Amino acid sequence: MHYKLPYHFGLGGVPIGNEFSVVTDTEAEQTLEAAWNAGIRYYDVSPWYGLGLAERRFGHFLHNQNRDDYIISSKVGKLLKASKKAIQSNLFPFAGSPNMVEFDYSAAGVRRSVEDSLQRLGIDSLDIIFVHDLSPDNKYLDGKWLEYFEIAKQGAFPELIRMREEGLIKAWGLGVNTPEPILATMEVSDPDIFLQASQYSLIDHAYALKHIFPEVRKRNIPLVMGSALNAGFISGSNRYGYGGHEIPSEFILKRNRLADIAKAHGVDLRTAALQFAAMPDVAAAVICGARTAQQITDDVESMKVKIPADFWAELRAEELISEEAPVSHWHSFSS
């Protein structure tokens, strides 16, 4: 029996790691407090987010909470090392981190990464570990992601299984933006859960429906759905995903058409996008990043809204969503 995530909506750590803009310590604390007050009890972080900044901020808040009252996931594969030469403005220009990053998918690297995360967070355990960005879209792997995958297959994967058996973690899997590593990992190891980011949204979901969902369903492996708003694109930002690439014109046209139909039905498009990601039977949880207390409060409220069936029917009729995409059920944001 694979891991059952007890909460269906979570706060992601990317914005609080200052990936897109400056968030002050005070604003970060207010966002985390608002998330807690709104009932969120699942938190997802990574050493990568702000090169340690997100974990420090989440930890500053969470170490004051009862550890049994929430679930937290973090990532491995990117070791941080403090250095006087470490202002990596090309990676996280707003973070001001003292750390350099080293990609390490070995057994020893994974063990070290988990210990480092616990120290930054100031807590005694992690629930879920995702092997991070072991994926063809990770430009920092210089096109050698398959070589790194072999290292992980021999190192990270068996080490995480050992850590699960030791009770140090409850579950492990991959956190990636592309499907190939998810499919490959299921063939060579025993993962419990995947963080599928940027692969199931109103803009783009056909591949996940046809290829990822049937495979994880066969193995009873749940998915955490990340980037349901495509890093804010669906809610109006001028970025799509996390790569900083030019936005394809067809995505902009699709967003505009979705927005027009949403407006005609009195539906908030951001709300529809969040619920859409929660509807598949394989979706254990949706995580959403937030920069402000108001954003996360609004996101939680969005999960409680009843969206008219006519809205989804028109999206299907206009072929804006796949015929196979489920639109009749979503999880409550709490357990």
C-alpha positions in Angstrom: 0.0 0.0 0.0 1.5 3.3 -1.1 1.5 6.4 1.0 -1.8 8.2 1.6 -1.4 12.0 1.8 -3.8 13.1 4.5 -4.3 16.7 3.2 -5.5 17.6 -0.2 -4.3 21.2 -0.6 -0.9 22.6 0.3 1.3 25.6 0.2 4.3 25.5 -2.2 7.5 27.3 -1.3 8.7 28.8 -4.6 7.5 32.4 -4.1 8.6 32.5 -0.4 12.1 31.5 -1.7 12.0 34.8 -3.6 12.2 33.2 -7.0 10.1 35.8 -8.8 10.4 38.9 -6.6 11.4 40.1 -3.2 9.3 38.9 -0.3 10.4 40.2 3.0 10.7 38.0 6.1 7.7 39.7 7.6 5.6 39.1 4.5 6.7 35.5 4.4 5.7 35.0 8.0 2.3 36.6 7.4 1.8 34.3 4.4 2.6 31.2 6.4 0.4 32.3 9.3 -2.5 33.0 6.9 -2.0 29.5 5.4 -2.1 27.9 8.8 -5.1 30.0 9.9 -6.9 29.0 6.6 -6.5 25.3 7.5 -3.5 24.3 5.4 -1.5 21.5 6.9 0.6 20.4 4.0 3.8 22.4 3.0 6.2 21.7 0.2 9.7 23.2 0.2 13.1 22.5 -1.4 16.7 23.5 -0.8 16.6 25.0 -4.3 14.0 27.6 -3.5 16.0 30.7 -2.8 19.0 28.4 -2.2 17.9 27.7 1.4 15.8 30.8 2.0 12.4 29.0 1.7 13.4 26.2 4.1 14.6 28.7 6.6 11.4 30.7 6.4 9.1 27.7 6.5 11.1 26.4 9.4 10.9 29.7 11.3 7.2 29.3 11.3 6.7 25.6 11.5 9.1 24.8 14.3 6.6 26.6 16.7 3.8 24.2 15.6 3.1 20.7 16.9 5.0 18.4 14.5 2.2 15.9 14.4 -0.2 18.6 13.1 1.2 19.0 9.6 2.9 17.2 6.7 6.0 18.6 5.0 7.9 17.5 1.9 11.3 18.7 0.7 13.6 17.7 -2.1 17.0 16.1 -2.7 19.5 16.3 -5.5 20.8 19.8 -5.0 23.3 20.2 -2.1 23.9 23.7 -0.7 27.4 24.8 0.4 28.1 28.2 1.9 30.8 30.2 0.1 32.0 33.8 0.0 31.6 33.6 -3.8 28.1 32.4 -3.6 25.9 35.3 -4.7 24.5 33.4 -7.7 22.4 36.3 -9.1 21.7 34.2 -12.3 19.9 31.6 -10.2 18.0 33.6 -7.5 18.7 37.3 -7.8 16.2 38.2 -5.1 17.3 35.6 -2.5 20.7 37.0 -1.4 21.7 33.4 -0.5 25.2 32.6 0.9 25.0 29.2 -0.8 26.3 27.6 -3.9 24.6 24.6 -5.4 26.0 21.2 -6.3 23.9 18.5 -8.1 24.3 15.3 -6.2 22.0 12.3 -6.7 24.2 9.8 -4.8 23.2 8.0 -1.7 25.6 10.0 0.5 24.4 13.2 -1.2 20.8 12.4 -0.4 21.5 11.6 3.2 23.4 14.8 3.6 20.7 16.8 1.9 18.0 15.5 4.2 20.1 16.3 7.3 20.8 19.8 6.0 17.1 20.4 5.3 16.2 19.4 8.8 18.7 21.8 10.2 17.5 24.7 8.0 13.9 23.9 8.9 14.6 23.4 12.6 12.4 20.3 12.8 13.1 16.6 13.5 11.6 14.8 10.6 10.4 15.1 7.0 7.3 13.2 5.7 8.0 13.1 2.0 11.2 13.5 0.0 11.1 14.2 -3.8 14.2 13.8 -5.9 14.2 17.2 -7.5 14.5 18.2 -11.2 16.1 14.9 -12.3 14.6 15.7 -15.7 15.4 16.7 -19.3 14.2 20.2 -18.8 16.9 20.9 -16.1 19.3 23.0 -18.1 21.9 22.9 -15.3 22.4 19.2 -16.0 24.0 20.1 -19.4 21.8 17.6 -21.3 23.1 14.7 -19.2 20.0 14.0 -17.2 20.1 10.3 -18.1 23.6 10.0 -16.7 22.4 11.6 -13.5 19.4 9.3 -13.5 21.7 6.3 -13.5 23.5 7.8 -10.5 20.1 8.2 -8.7 19.1 4.7 -9.7 22.1 3.3 -7.9 22.3 5.9 -5.2 19.4 8.1 -4.3 16.5 5.7 -4.9 17.8 2.8 -2.8 19.0 5.2 -0.1 15.5 6.7 0.1 14.0 3.3 0.4 16.4 2.6 3.3 15.4 5.9 4.9 11.7 4.9 4.5 12.4 1.6 6.1 14.3 3.3 9.0 11.3 5.5 9.6 13.2 8.7 8.8 10.7 9.5 6.0 7.2 8.2 5.2 7.4 8.3 1.4 9.6 9.3 -1.5 9.3 9.9 -5.2 10.3 12.5 -7.9 9.4 16.1 -8.2 9.8 17.0 -11.9 8.3 19.1 -14.7 8.4 16.4 -17.4 6.9 12.9 -17.7 9.9 10.9 -18.8 11.6 10.6 -15.3 8.3 9.6 -13.6 7.7 6.8 -16.1 11.4 5.7 -15.9 11.4 5.6 -12.1 8.4 3.4 -11.8 10.2 0.8 -14.0 13.4 0.6 -11.9 12.4 1.4 -8.3 9.7 1.5 -5.7 8.5 5.1 -5.3 5.5 6.0 -3.2 4.3 9.3 -4.6 5.2 11.8 -7.3 5.1 15.6 -7.5 4.0 16.2 -11.0 4.6 19.9 -11.7 3.7 21.9 -14.8 2.1 18.9 -16.5 -1.6 19.0 -15.7 -3.3 22.4 -16.1 -6.0 24.0 -18.1 -3.4 25.0 -20.6 -1.7 21.6 -21.1 -2.9 18.2 -19.8 -3.3 15.8 -22.6 0.0 13.9 -22.2 -0.5 13.4 -18.5 -4.0 12.1 -19.0 -3.0 9.5 -21.7 0.4 8.4 -20.4 1.1 9.3 -16.8 -2.3 8.7 -15.2 -2.8 5.1 -16.5 0.7 4.1 -15.3 0.5 5.5 -11.7 -3.1 4.2 -11.5 -1.9 0.7 -12.2 0.6 0.9 -9.4 -1.6 2.8 -7.0 0.9 5.7 -6.8 -0.7 9.1 -6.0 0.3 12.4 -7.5 0.8 15.8 -6.0 -0.2 18.3 -8.6 2.1 21.3 -8.8 2.0 24.5 -10.9 -1.7 24.2 -11.7 -1.5 27.9 -12.6 1.6 27.4 -14.7 3.6 29.6 -12.3 0.9 32.2 -12.3 0.4 32.3 -16.1 -3.3 31.3 -15.8 -3.9 34.0 -13.2 -2.4 36.7 -15.5 1.3 36.8 -15.0 3.7 37.3 -17.9 5.6 34.1 -17.3 4.8 30.5 -18.1 6.4 27.9 -15.9 9.8 28.3 -14.3 12.2 28.4 -17.2 12.0 32.1 -18.3 11.3 31.1 -21.9 9.2 33.0 -24.3 5.5 32.1 -23.9 4.1 30.3 -27.0 1.5 32.4 -28.7 -1.0 29.5 -28.7 -0.9 29.4 -24.9 -1.7 33.2 -24.7 -4.6 32.7 -27.1 -5.9 29.7 -25.1 -5.6 31.7 -21.9 -7.6 34.5 -23.4 -10.3 32.2 -24.7 -10.5 30.5 -21.3 -10.8 33.9 -19.6 -13.6 34.9 -21.9 -15.6 31.8 -21.2 -15.0 32.0 -17.5 -16.2 35.6 -17.5 -19.3 34.7 -19.4 -20.1 32.1 -16.7 -19.2 34.2 -13.7 -16.3 31.9 -12.9 -12.9 33.0 -11.6 -10.3 31.4 -14.0 -7.8 30.9 -11.2 -10.4 29.0 -9.1 -11.3 26.8 -12.1 -7.6 26.0 -12.7 -7.0 25.0 -9.1 -10.0 22.8 -9.0 -9.3 21.3 -12.4 -5.9 20.0 -11.1 -7.6 18.4 -8.1 -10.2 16.5 -10.0 -8.4 13.4 -11.3 -8.7 10.3 -9.2 -4.9 10.1 -9.0 -4.5 13.5 -7.6 -3.7 13.3 -3.9 -3.2 17.0 -3.4 -2.8 20.3 -5.2 0.0 22.6 -4.0 0.0 26.3 -4.8 2.7 28.8 -4.2 1.8 32.2 -2.7 3.7 35.4 -2.2 1.2 37.1 0.1 -1.3 36.2 2.8 -4.2 37.4 0.6 -3.1 35.1 -2.2 -3.1 31.9 -0.1 -6.3 32.9 1.6 -8.0 33.4 -1.8 -6.6 30.0 -3.0 -8.1 28.2 -0.1 -11.4 29.9 -0.7 -11.2 28.9 -4.4 -11.3 25.2 -3.4 -14.7 25.7 -1.8 -16.5 27.4 -4.7 -19.0 25.5 -6.7 -18.3 25.9 -10.4 -21.3 25.4 -12.8 -21.3 22.3 -15.0 -22.1 24.5 -18.0 -18.7 26.1 -17.7 -16.9 22.8 -18.0 -19.3 21.7 -20.8 -18.4 24.7 -22.9 -14.7 24.2 -22.4 -15.2 20.6 -23.7 -17.3 21.8 -26.6 -14.7 24.3 -27.6 -12.0 21.6 -27.2 -10.2 23.7 -24.7 -10.0 20.7 -22.3 -9.7 17.0 -23.2 -12.8 14.9 -23.4 -11.2 12.5 -20.9 -10.4 15.2 -18.3 -12.5 14.7 -15.2 -14.5 17.8 -14.2 -17.2 16.5 -11.8 -15.3 16.0 -8.6 -12.6 17.6 -6.5 -11.2 17.1 -3.1 -11.9 19.4 -0.2 -8.7 21.3 0.7 -8.7 19.7 4.1 -8.7 16.0 5.1 
